[in-house]
């Protein structure tokens, strides 16, 4: 499988995939409403660190 050199972007004006920590709800609202919608969520809102292999989910936190 080849590597891509272009960063994934999923925005109102450009869609070629999305990063694992992108705020998908923001993009969905932008697509429907036609204007940028900022919910204040970014990569720092994600808990844990995504794994390097599929399914990319971070391990569950202890005590949950």
PyMOL commands that set and color helices and strands:
alter all, ss='L'
color gray80, all
select helices_A, chain A and resi 24-33+43-45
alter helices_A, ss='H'
color red, helices_A
deselect
rebuild
show_as cartoon
